[in-house]
Structure formats: C-alpha cells, structure tokens
Amino acid sequence: MTVLHGDCLPLLKQVANESVDLVYLDPPFFTNRSHSATTRDRNQTFRFSDSWHNLTEYAEFMRLRLLEIHRVLKPTGSVFLHCDKNANFLLRVLLDQVFDASQFRSEIIWFYKRWSNSAKGLLPAHQTIFFYSKSDAFKFNTIFGAYSETTNLDQILQRRDRDEDGISSYAKSADGEVIYHHQKQGVPLCDVWEIPFLNPKAKERTGYPTQKPIVLLERIIELVTNENDLVLDPFCGSGTSLVAAKLLKRGYIGMDESVEAIALTQKRLANPEKTESALLKKGRAAYENADKQALGLLAGLDILPIQRNAGIDGMLRDKQNNLIPIRVQRPNETLAETANALIRATQSKKISRAILVRTQKDSSLFDELELPAMLLVVNSTALEIEQLLEINSLGVTV
Ligand SMILES: C[S@@+](CC[C@H](N)C(=O)[O-])C[C@H]1O[C@@H](n2cnc3c(N)ncnc32)[C@H](O)[C@@H]1O
C-alpha cells in the first residue's frame, strides 16, 4: 500500500488503467483562501492553499485530474467527489462531461449540526459528495438503516404490489390472505447523511485543516467496495480515507503535494485511531432524556424541552424575551431537593427567575419559606385539585 508525495496529476498518470475500485477525492473547494490549523499540543501547523486566479483555472485543474481518475477506475468502480457550495455547480458539470451524465448516481448531502454563524444569513451545515460510476456494472452494497418511529408494522411486514393502473396496495394471495415480506431488512440508506463533524477534543483529530471523519469515509468505502479492493485518494491530506480503507481491510493509494500531509498520513496509518460517534452509535433518541412525565405536566405551554440538564425540564420565555427555566417536582423529591436541583442548574447562567412546579402535597411549609426569592412556586393542577377535594371533604364549601 502506498502514500505518494507530489502533485496528483503526474502521479495519477503512473497508475495502471482500470486498476482502482474507488476514488474518493476531497480537493481544494475553490474557497480562495489558505487553510491552516495547529495540532492540540501546538507543536505543528499544517497549511494548504486554495487560492485561484479565477474559476476557469480551477475548472481546468479539476478536469485534467478527473480524466485520469476516470481512466484508472475499473469498469465496476466509482468516484466520490467531495465539495461544497463554492464550486459544486461546476464540478457536477465536469463530472457529467468526463463520466457521462448517465453515470451520475447520487448527490449526497453530508449534514452536521453547527451552533453559530458569524455571517449574516442561514447557518451553513452541509457539504456535497457527488457519486458517479464508471459504468452501469458498478459495484454497490446496499446499506440498511432503522425504520422511522412512524412506520407501522404492516408497512414493515407486508409486501406491496402495484395493480395495472400503478396503484400500490398490500399484496394478497389468491385466497385473500396478506403476503408477508420476509426479506425487508430496514430502510435503504438515503442520500442525506447526518454524521457529526469531529469535535475539537476527538482522539481522531490530527490538527490537519478540513480533516474529515473516518466514519464518513467508512460509509463510502463500504457502499462500493469489498475487502481487498483498492481505494485511491489523490488529495489525501491527513489520510482519513486511507485509515478508513485500512480499518476495513481494503488496499489504498494516497497522494498529496504537502510533505507534512504525507508524514501525518503515514503516522496515522501506523497507529489508526478512530473516534466513535456517540450520536451515530446510540441514535438521536438516546439524547432525548428529558423527563417525559414532567414535560407531560407542562403540555400546552410554549416550552423548549431541555435534554441534557438534570436540573431543568424546559425553558419558557417571558414578554421581554428572557429565558425562564422550569422544573417539575419529582414524585420522590422534597420541595427543597427540587429547588436545589433547579438552583444548581441555573447558577452561573445569569438567570434571575425560575419556576418550580410543586406536585407533592407533603412538602412542609418550612421548605417553602427557605426558598430563595428568585424561585416562583406554582402548584400542579393535580395538586390544586387534590387540595380542593381535601378542603371539601372537611365540609368547606367552594
Ligand atoms: C481538503 S484537503 C484534504 C483533507 C483530507 N480529506 C482529510 O481528511 O484530511 C485537500 C488536500 O489537497 C492537497 N492538494 C492540493 N493540491 C494538490 C495537488 N495538485 N496534488 C495533490 N494534493 C494536492 C492539499 O495539500 C490538501 O492536503
């Protein structure tokens, strides 16, 4: 397996015709700036330039390399070209010209959550990966995902057929019995992929600018190659695609014109390190750990549920747009315990008021008197009614 230093154009010319199963390329995106980043220990800064005189120059740079990529791919091979809004329109046209528009397979949207935006406008949260094949005989391994929560059991188990008018319905046998679909393994992977960006503390992060996550590359490699197939990355940077290929027992060839990138790639290949994405492993639902019973009590309020803070159930906004945390007393909590949890959670957050919903009638008055003034205590409807019934049973008229 090889990692080669130099401009990928002459290097690609040395690769044999129809010898590669997958080319993944993550070239400069036509951002017209220089990219740099520093390792966590601050010992090394990596840089690469993405500055061009104009779009024509960039287009010619990419066209020449795509021609070579087309030549080295096997008839069963595919290319995955990573780009973004800066030049995706141009690269799509170039791919159509070099691979033929009939070989376009997918425009994959790699989507990730981001939290802030320095520029005016919509928060950019995706990149594009174009998938083209060399021929219709391209290798493809379908990946299945989980059904959505809204899929009903019939949709999963029963086969559907179309009648002569093209109307789809559940298939029935001659004697009117439904036909079960034993082969369904889940939902085939779609073309929008939510994969988190590497967080700044991820072990996998090398400090190389624009480094991609290994899990993203693993997914691409698994889709169109099998064990012992050959993956080539002509702009390998920190070597992410090669590390993914190695972990999946594929062969690999990497190229980069930066000598530091080549050294880093070799270091990573000698000791591959991958960060598991907790989001991908456990699914988004695993983060939804807000107390459902507590939120149920707050139904009807325009509340933002808080998933990752044990002291706050949700946030409300007052007329001045101030955020007000709210917490419902749990069945096994005293009022003081609920108040403490809420106060702890709001400390250092510049919050001047919080709402506590009391659900238990046996909290002593003493508890309430001790509470700080920033806490507004209200009784739950159930508690109010319970107290009302108690007063009534003592013979007081309401
Ligand atoms: C977007 S980065 C690749 C990042 C990589 N996918 C990763 O995960 O680390 C683009 C890379 O292309 C390299 N590069 C730019 N022009 C090149 C050329 N003509 N031949 C080979 N590499 C080149 C840069 O040095 C840079 O490492």
The ligand as an SDF file (V2000), in Angstrom:
LIG
                    3D

 27 29  0  0  0  0  0  0  0  0999 V2000
   -9.3530   19.3210    1.6280 C   0  0  0  0  0  0  0  0  0  0  0  0
   -7.7440   18.7500    1.9070 S   0  0  0  0  0  0  0  0  0  0  0  0
   -7.9700   17.0180    2.1430 C   0  0  0  0  0  0  0  0  0  0  0  0
   -8.3410   16.6480    3.5620 C   0  0  0  0  0  0  0  0  0  0  0  0
   -8.4840   15.1680    3.7730 C   0  0  0  0  0  0  0  0  0  0  0  0
   -9.6530   14.6300    3.1370 N   0  0  0  0  0  0  0  0  0  0  0  0
   -8.5070   14.8210    5.2470 C   0  0  0  0  0  0  0  0  0  0  0  0
   -9.4780   14.2220    5.7460 O   0  0  0  0  0  0  0  0  0  0  0  0
   -7.5400   15.1630    5.9370 O   0  0  0  0  0  0  0  0  0  0  0  0
   -7.0640   18.9140    0.3270 C   0  0  0  0  0  0  0  0  0  0  0  0
   -5.6360   18.4170    0.1750 C   0  0  0  0  0  0  0  0  0  0  0  0
   -5.2520   18.5050   -1.1880 O   0  0  0  0  0  0  0  0  0  0  0  0
   -3.8560   18.7310   -1.2480 C   0  0  0  0  0  0  0  0  0  0  0  0
   -3.5400   19.2100   -2.6120 N   0  0  0  0  0  0  0  0  0  0  0  0
   -3.8380   20.4080   -3.1580 C   0  0  0  0  0  0  0  0  0  0  0  0
   -3.4420   20.4200   -4.4540 N   0  0  0  0  0  0  0  0  0  0  0  0
   -2.9200   19.2110   -4.7290 C   0  0  0  0  0  0  0  0  0  0  0  0
   -2.3710   18.6000   -5.8790 C   0  0  0  0  0  0  0  0  0  0  0  0
   -2.2720   19.2510   -7.0410 N   0  0  0  0  0  0  0  0  0  0  0  0
   -1.9530   17.3210   -5.7950 N   0  0  0  0  0  0  0  0  0  0  0  0
   -2.0320   16.6390   -4.6200 C   0  0  0  0  0  0  0  0  0  0  0  0
   -2.5250   17.1720   -3.4860 N   0  0  0  0  0  0  0  0  0  0  0  0
   -2.9660   18.4360   -3.5510 C   0  0  0  0  0  0  0  0  0  0  0  0
   -3.6040   19.7150   -0.1190 C   0  0  0  0  0  0  0  0  0  0  0  0
   -2.2490   19.6710    0.2970 O   0  0  0  0  0  0  0  0  0  0  0  0
   -4.5860   19.1890    0.9530 C   0  0  0  0  0  0  0  0  0  0  0  0
   -3.9320   18.3120    1.8290 O   0  0  0  0  0  0  0  0  0  0  0  0
  1  2  1  0
  2  3  1  0
  2 10  1  0
  3  4  1  0
  4  5  1  0
  5  6  1  0
  5  7  1  0
  7  8  2  0
  7  9  1  0
 10 11  1  0
 11 12  1  0
 11 26  1  0
 12 13  1  0
 13 14  1  0
 13 24  1  0
 14 15  1  0
 14 23  1  0
 15 16  2  0
 16 17  1  0
 17 18  1  0
 17 23  2  0
 18 19  1  0
 18 20  2  0
 20 21  1  0
 21 22  2  0
 22 23  1  0
 24 25  1  0
 24 26  1  0
 26 27  1  0
M  CHG  2   2   1   9  -1
M  END
$$$$
